[in-house]
């Protein structure tokens, strides 16, 4: 089970993202502010337009944590420069989010699994 950080300013969207993460068998961790360096996150779903979103995404990418952006706005150069695992424009189908989360987590865990081969 992976820990997926959710940083979304709208409570209804946060609840939906949390439901999707749980349905995939992972633990959602809601971002409430503060440092994230020591909380053991495997991936993050972030609204880049949120006040904390881009700052948080930059910090997580600095630790090689995959970041998925979900926004009502199309991707801009700043967001794409962080090499997000996915950039989904709302209203996206939930299966697209599910696939993006699983793909990001596979990228995290596959290198570790093949390192001993």
C-alpha positions in Angstrom: 0.0 0.0 0.0 1.4 3.4 -1.0 0.8 6.7 0.6 -0.6 9.3 -1.7 -0.6 13.0 -0.7 -3.6 15.1 -1.8 -3.3 18.8 -2.0 -6.6 20.3 -3.3 -8.3 23.4 -2.1 -11.9 22.3 -2.7 -13.4 19.9 -0.2 -15.7 18.1 -2.6 -12.8 17.4 -5.0 -10.6 16.4 -2.1 -13.2 13.9 -1.0 -13.4 12.4 -4.5 -9.6 12.1 -4.8 -9.5 10.5 -1.4 -12.1 8.0 -2.5 -10.2 7.1 -5.7 -6.9 6.6 -3.8 -8.7 4.3 -1.2 -10.4 2.4 -3.9 -7.0 1.6 -5.5 -5.9 0.2 -2.1 -3.6 3.1 -1.1 -3.6 5.4 1.8 -4.6 9.0 1.1 -2.8 11.7 3.1 -4.4 15.1 3.1 -2.1 18.0 3.0 -2.8 20.5 5.8 0.3 22.6 5.5 3.8 22.4 6.8 6.8 20.3 5.8 6.4 17.1 3.9 10.0 15.8 4.0 9.5 13.3 6.8 6.0 12.0 6.2 6.9 9.2 3.7 4.9 10.0 0.6 5.1 7.7 -2.5 3.2 10.1 -4.8 1.1 13.2 -4.8 -2.0 14.6 -6.5 -1.8 18.4 -6.5 -3.9 21.3 -7.8 -1.1 23.5 -9.2 -3.3 26.6 -9.0 -3.5 26.3 -5.2 -1.4 28.7 -3.2 0.7 25.8 -1.8 0.4 23.5 -4.9 3.4 24.6 -6.9 5.7 25.1 -3.9 4.8 21.7 -2.6 5.2 20.1 -6.0 8.7 21.6 -6.4 9.7 20.3 -2.9 8.4 16.8 -3.6 10.0 16.6 -7.1 13.3 17.6 -5.4 12.9 14.3 -3.5 12.0 12.4 -6.6 8.3 11.9 -5.5 6.1 11.6 -8.6 3.5 14.4 -8.8 0.2 14.3 -10.7 -1.4 17.6 -11.4 -5.2 18.0 -11.5 -6.5 21.5 -12.6 -9.2 23.3 -14.4 -6.5 25.1 -16.3 -4.3 23.7 -19.1 -0.7 23.0 -18.3 1.7 25.8 -18.3 5.5 25.9 -18.7 6.1 26.1 -15.0 4.1 23.0 -14.2 5.5 21.0 -17.2 9.1 22.0 -16.1 8.5 19.8 -13.0 8.0 16.7 -15.2 4.7 15.7 -13.7 3.7 12.0 -13.9 0.4 13.3 -15.3 -1.4 16.5 -15.9 -5.2 16.0 -15.9 -7.6 18.8 -16.8 -10.8 18.8 -14.8 -13.4 17.2 -15.6 -11.3 14.2 -16.4 -12.7 10.6 -16.2 -11.9 8.9 -12.9 -10.3 6.0 -14.7 -7.7 8.5 -16.1 -6.8 9.4 -12.6 -6.6 5.8 -11.5 -4.3 4.9 -14.4 -2.1 7.9 -13.7 -1.7 7.1 -10.0 -1.0 3.4 -10.7 1.5 4.3 -13.5 3.3 6.8 -11.2 3.5 4.3 -8.4 4.8 1.6 -10.8 7.6 3.9 -11.8 8.5 4.3 -8.1 8.5 0.6 -7.2 9.7 -1.1 -10.4 13.3 0.3 -10.3 13.6 -1.1 -6.7 12.2 -4.4 -7.7 14.6 -4.8 -10.7 17.7 -3.5 -8.8 18.5 -7.0 -7.5 18.2 -8.7 -10.8 
